[in-house]
Amino acid sequence: MSREGWAALLLATAAVLYNSWVLEFVLPTGLDPRHSYVSELYAADQPFRALFGGIEAACAVIVMAGALLAGRSAGGRWARAGWASVLALGMSSLGDVILPMRCAPSVEWSCDAVHPWHTATSALAHFFLFASMVFFCVAGAGERPRLPRVRRWGVRVLAAALTTAVSTVGPLFGHPGWHGIPQRAHLLLVGVWFVLLAAELTGLGATALGPSFRTAGRHPERPGV
């Protein structure tokens, strides 16, 4: 498998792990998905912190590995900036786990929704996510190799992800409630973004391997034949 193929596999895996919150529908977390942040699932005092925190950490490492692999063969400067942003996104997501919320504000009224270090790492994760989207959209519009899927869908995913992200900030300003739905929609869109990048990498890998496959099994022609 090519380097692009391995990177694509890692990002596709990350797309699934990034949405491990769906497990809350079969686990007694005690949290209401409509009114809670996903990061509350691995808050320091929550019963399933080890599970959800472990999955989040594994996902972050996988994202970083995929970005490092893909970035080594990136074509133009915008694509390289995009992969650097994906790498930084993974690092910020890992910081989210290392510096978790102390408690779950959606079920503990004495718990502050703003946990400075965790809020900072979450903000950085969002920043680098949107930076990667912008950089790849620019790359898809004018750089080679072309990124047809990003060129077609990237701006739409960016707009939807930005809208859902903004819809989750209510609790940070003292207005909690119903932020859980847009946040989970946002995480689904992040998964879509990873799949989109994985699809582009698969295409690039097939293109790079094309000549090898076309010549595989052929015997050198003898002069004069």
N, C-alpha and C positions, 0 to 999 in steps of 0.2 A: 504494500500500500504506500502511496506517495505521502509526502509530508502534508500536503493539502488534505488528503483523505483522512489522515489521523486527526488533524485539526478539526475537520468537519465532524468527525465522530465525537470528539470531545465536546464541541459546542452543541451538538444535537442532544448529547447526554445531559449537558448543563441546562438545556431548555426544559427537560423533564424535572430535574432536581430542583430547579428554581421555583417550581410550582408544587413542591412537596406539601404546601399548606392544605392541599385537598385531603390529606390524611386526617385533618381535624373533623371531617365528617364521619369518621369511623372511630375516633378516639375521644374519650371523655375529658376534653381539655378544660371544660368549664367556661370557655370563651364564646361569645356570640360573633360569628364571622361578619355580621352586618355592621357591628359597632367596635370592632377591635382591629388593631394593627397586627399584621402577620408577625412582626418581631416580638409581639407579646408572647407568642408560642414558645420562644426560647429566652424569655426574661429570666433573670437570675433565680426567682422564687417559684417558677412554674414546674409542674411535675414532669413534663415532657421536654424540658430544656435539652437534655442530653441527645434525644432523638432529633429534634428539629434543628438544634444548634450544630449537631454533627453533620446533618445533611447539608445545611447551609455552608459550613466550612468546607466540606468536600466539593460542593458546587463551585465555591470560590476558587479553590485550587485547580479544578478542572478548567474553569474559564481562563485562569492565568496560563495554564499549560497550552491550551488551544491558541491563545493570543500569541504566545512566544513562538509556537510552531508556525503559525500563519504569517506572523510579522517578518520572519526570516526570508520569505519569498515574496513579500509585498512589492508591487510594482512602483507606483508613484508616491510622492511625498504625502498626499492626502490619505491614501490607503495606509501608509505606515503610521500616520498620526491616528488613524482610526483604530489600528491594532494596539497602539500604545494606550489609547483610551480604554479599550476593552481590558487590557492588562491592569490598568489602574482601577477599573470597575471591580475586577476580581479582588484586588488588594483591599479596596474600601469595603467590599462585602465581607471579607474575612475580618476586617476591623469591627464590623457590626456584631460578629459573634464574640470576638475577644472582649469587646466593650458593650455588653448587653444592657437592656433596660433593667433596672433593679426590681421592678414589679410591673404588674399589668394594670394600667390606669383605667381600662374599660370596666374592670370589676372591683377595683380598689379605689374608692373616692379620695383617699388620702394620698394616693400615688400621683406624682406630678407627671404629666404627659411629656414634658421636656427633660430628657436625661442628657446633659450637655455633650458628653463624649459620644454617646450613641447617636444623638441627633446630628453631630458633626460628621460621623462616618457615613450616616445615611445620606446626608446632603452631598457629600463627596461622591457617593455611589451614583446618585441621580445626575450630578454634574458630568461625570465621566460617561455615563450611559448616553446622555443627550449629545455630548461631544462626539462620541463614536458615531452616532447616527448622522450628525451634521457632516463630519469628515467623510464618511463613506458615501453619503449622498452627493457630495462635491466630487469625490473620486469617480462615482458611477456616471456622472454627467460629462466628464471630460478626460479622464485618465485611461491609460491602457495598462493591463488588460481591462476590457469593459466589464461592468457589473450590471447586467441587464435586469436582474431581479431587484437589486437595490434601487436602480434607476426608476423602475416602475412602481415599487411599493414602499421604498424607504421614507419618502416624505409623508406618506399616509400613516405609516406606523409611528413616525416621529410625532405627528400632530395628535394622534390618538393617545400615545403614551404621555405626552406633555399635558394633555387635558385631564387624563385620569390622575396623574401625579399631583396636579394643582388641586384637584378635588379632595385630596386626603389631608390637607393641612389644617382643617378646622380645629382639632384638639390642641394644636400648638398655639392657637390664639383664643383658647377658652370656649370653643364651640364644638364639643364632641358630638358624635352621632352620625351613622350611616357612611362613615369614611371607609369602613371595611370593604364595602362593595367595590368602589372605584380602585382601591389599592389592589385588590385581588385581580381586577380587570387589568390593571397596570402590569402586574407580574405576568399575566398571560401574554401581554403584548411584548414584554421583555423576552419571553420564551419564543414568540413569533420572530423577534429580531434575531435571536441566536440561530433559529432554523433558517432564516433568510441568509445569514452569513455562511452557515454550513452548506446551504445549497450552492452559493457562489463558489465556495472552496471546492466542492465536488466537481463543479463545471471546470474550474481552473485546473484541477488535478487531472481530469480526463483529457483536457486539451494538451497538458504537458506530457502525458503518457501516450498520446495518440500516435506519434511517429513510431514509438517503440512497439506498440501493438500491431501497427500496420506492417512492420518489418519482421516481427517475430515469426520464427519458423521458416523463413525464406532462406534458401541457400544462395551464396554468392554466385552470380552468373559468370561463366567462364568466358574469357575473351573470344570473340568471334562466333559466339553461339546466339 
